[in-house]
Amino acid sequence: MRVVSFSVPAWFPPRGGEEVWGEAQLTEQESAVFLCLATGASNAELAGELQLSVSTVKFHVHNIRAKLGGISRLQACLLAALAREGTRPAAASGGGAAAVPR
């Protein structure tokens, strides 16, 4: 199993006054689900796109949210959108900490 590192931007608000964010270690399948969260799709839509069962998608979304500090699904979608933006080959530079999925 391959593990993917994801860095949460320093400016992202921590939940409940927690300390500064660190780096989350997502499995390869969690990473795939995470990046698809950027579309705002439902669990059923994600399952169809990734060819997984809905219960598997729910399991991965739960784990992703927990690994990212217990954030909401909406916050996870925002971070996923940032991660997708950071993976574009010609992404414009000049911003803060970008997500670094590998």
N, C-alpha and C positions, 0 to 999 in steps of 0.2 A: 504494500500500500504506500503510495506516495503522499507526502504531507506538503501542503502549500502554505506559505507564510503570507499573512496579510497584515499590513501596518495601518492602524487607525490614525487618521490625521490628528495632530496635536490640538487643533482648534475644535474638533468634534466634542460637543458637550457630554461630559460623563454623566451617567445615570446616578441619581441620588447622592450627589456630592462625593462620588468615589474619586480615588486618586487618578493621576494621568493614565491614559490608555497605553497599552503596550502593543504587543504583536500577538495575533491569534494564529494558531496552527490548525488549518482546515485540511481534512482529507481531500483527495482528488475529487471524489463524488460530491462532498460538501461544497467544494470550490465551484464545481459546475452548477450546482443548485444556487449557490450564492450569487454568481454572476448573472444567472437568469432572473433572480429576484429584481434586478434593475428594471425589468419590463413592467413590473407591477402585476404580473399574472397571478392568478389564483393557484392554489395547490394542484387542482385538477388540470389546469392549463400547463403548469410546469411539468407535471407527470407525463402528459401527452408529448410535450416537446422533448423531454429527456428520456422517454421510454422507460419510466419507472412507475411503480404503483403510487397511488395517492398517499398511502400510509408511509411509504419510504420517504417521499418528499416531506411530509409532515415531520417525520423523525429527523431528517437532515436540517430542516428549518429550525426546529427546536434546538438542536445541537449548535447550529451556527449562532443563533441568538444568545445562547448560554456562553459560548466561547468568546463572544464579543461583549461580554459584560452584562448579559440579561437585558439587552436593548429591545425595543419594540420592533415589530415587523416593518413598520414605516421607516424607522432608523436604519434597519438592515437594508431596505430597498435603496435608501439614499447612499449608504456606504457602497453598495453593489454598483450603483450608477457611477460613483467616483472611481471604483476599481476598474470598471469597464473603460472609462475615459482614460485612465492611466495605462491601459494596455494597448491603446491605439499606437500604431507605429510612428506617426508624425504628430504626436500630442504636443500642443504648444507648451513651452516651458514658461516659468515665471510664477509658479504657484507654490503652495505649501507642500506638505508631505503628501505624496500620492500613494495609493495602494499599490502593492507590488505582488500580485499573484504570479506564480511561476508555473 
